[in-house]
């Protein structure tokens, strides 16, 4: 059961990462539901689990999942930075459009 849960979470994380890299549309609500469900399932399945008793196949899937989570975190962080930059650009443009120039610094012409 643990191995199946790890595979489901791995597939979900990989699908999210691939969609973000490809700029494909995502159903964020469904994706978050699937990740939350997988994390709840893993929490329940690993409660009281002795790490020394994990078999080789499960250990391999845990390592792969860790690697995919690291990659996913990098891609999500990159997208968040892009969203912040777009937001800042839009905010600056909106301020410029709303300004009547009253408080804009002006450079006086040089006399000479």
Secondary structure by P-SEA (a helix, b strand, c coil): caaaaaaaaaaaaaaaaaaaaaccccaaaaaaaaaaaaaaaaaaaacccccccccaaaaaaaaaaaaaaaaaaaaaaaaaaaaaaaaaaaaaaaaaaacccccccccccccc
